[in-house]
Amino acid sequence: MAAEQLAAFLASQVPPGPVALFASRPFEIDTRPLDDAVRAAGRVRLLPAIADDHLVFRAVPLDVRAADLPLDRFDIPTPQPSAPVVPLLAAALVVVPACAVDGFGRRLGWGKGYYDRALAPRCADGRARGTIALVLDVQLVSEVPVGPGDALIERLWTPANGLTLVP
């Protein structure tokens, strides 16, 4: 369902350009259908990789599925170091993971701050423009604590609520 809704959102409301995705781990929402939908739309996909303790986004060829990429030290499918790095500001849309997220767009990551640092250039008034947190229903909580370096997301997708714009 996420793939169909986000593919429709991409086609109708997102300008042309690359789409930054994440390759899910077994305990996260399955992003393989979304990866397939973005590939079918012919959009360049950017997938994260850790380089020198920073999150970079690398372009993945259309003929390569994210799930088929080699696993990094966190068991996350990750593009090869030879794949070109693309600035996250070039992405028309950034789909982000979360450990938890609340209805105000506050996102709790997995504790290293990689995404918050990577999203910082996209932020206006603390909110990272062109972002969607893609999470399971159980990951939507009433309140997530935030600090000064935390980036708020713009939209949220859960199986129960679909795609919503956060206030």
Residue pairs with C-beta under 8 A, 6 or more apart in sequence:
1 159
1 162
2 29
2 33
2 34
2 134
2 157
2 159
3 33
3 34
3 36
3 37
4 37
5 157
5 162
5 163
6 34
6 37
6 95
6 132
6 134
6 157
6 163
7 34
7 37
7 38
7 40
7 41
9 163
10 19
10 37
10 38
10 41
10 43
10 93
11 41
14 92
14 93
14 130
15 92
16 92
17 43
17 44
17 90
17 91
17 92
17 93
18 43
18 44
18 45
18 46
18 59
18 86
18 90
18 91
18 92
19 38
19 43
19 44
19 45
19 46
19 91
19 92
19 93
19 94
19 95
20 45
20 46
20 47
20 48
20 57
20 88
20 91
20 93
20 94
20 95
21 31
21 34
21 35
21 38
21 45
21 46
21 47
21 66
21 95
22 31
22 47
22 48
22 76
22 95
22 96
22 97
22 134
23 31
23 35
23 47
23 66
23 67
23 69
23 76
23 77
23 78
24 30
24 31
24 32
24 97
25 74
25 75
25 76
28 97
28 135
28 136
29 134
29 135
29 136
29 159
31 66
31 95
31 134
32 65
32 66
32 67
34 95
34 134
35 45
35 65
35 66
35 67
36 65
38 45
39 45
39 62
39 65
42 62
43 92
44 59
44 60
44 62
44 86
45 59
45 60
45 62
45 66
46 57
46 58
46 59
46 60
46 86
46 88
46 90
46 91
47 57
47 58
47 60
47 66
47 69
47 77
47 78
47 79
48 55
48 56
48 57
48 58
48 76
48 78
48 114
48 118
49 55
49 56
49 57
49 58
49 72
49 78
49 79
49 81
49 83
50 56
50 72
50 73
50 78
50 114
51 81
51 85
54 114
54 117
54 118
55 114
55 115
55 117
55 118
56 85
56 118
57 85
57 86
57 87
57 88
57 91
57 118
58 79
58 80
58 83
58 84
58 85
58 86
59 79
59 83
59 84
59 86
60 66
60 69
60 79
60 83
66 77
67 77
68 77
69 77
69 78
69 79
69 80
70 77
70 78
70 80
71 77
71 78
72 78
87 121
88 94
88 118
88 119
88 121
88 122
89 121
89 122
91 130
92 130
93 130
93 131
93 132
94 119
94 122
94 128
94 130
94 131
94 132
95 131
95 132
95 133
95 134
96 107
96 115
96 119
96 131
96 132
96 133
96 134
96 153
97 109
97 110
97 115
97 133
97 134
97 135
98 107
98 108
98 109
98 133
98 135
98 139
98 153
99 108
99 109
99 110
99 111
99 139
100 107
100 108
100 135
100 139
100 140
100 141
100 144
101 107
101 108
101 133
101 135
101 139
101 140
101 141
101 144
101 153
101 156
102 140
102 141
102 142
102 143
102 144
103 140
103 142
103 156
103 166
103 167
104 152
104 166
104 167
105 127
105 133
105 152
105 153
105 154
105 156
105 166
105 167
106 143
106 144
106 145
106 146
106 150
106 152
107 115
107 133
107 144
107 150
107 151
107 152
107 153
108 144
108 145
109 115
109 116
113 149
115 151
116 149
116 150
116 151
117 149
119 128
119 131
119 151
120 128
120 149
120 151
122 128
122 129
122 130
122 131
122 151
123 129
123 151
123 152
126 150
126 151
126 152
127 151
127 152
127 153
127 154
128 151
128 152
128 153
128 154
129 154
130 154
131 151
131 153
131 154
131 155
132 153
132 154
132 155
132 156
132 157
132 163
133 153
133 155
133 156
133 157
134 157
135 156
135 157
135 158
136 158
136 159
137 158
137 159
137 160
137 161
139 158
140 156
140 158
140 161
146 152
152 166
153 166
154 165
154 166
155 163
155 164
155 165
155 166
156 163
156 164
156 166
157 163
157 164
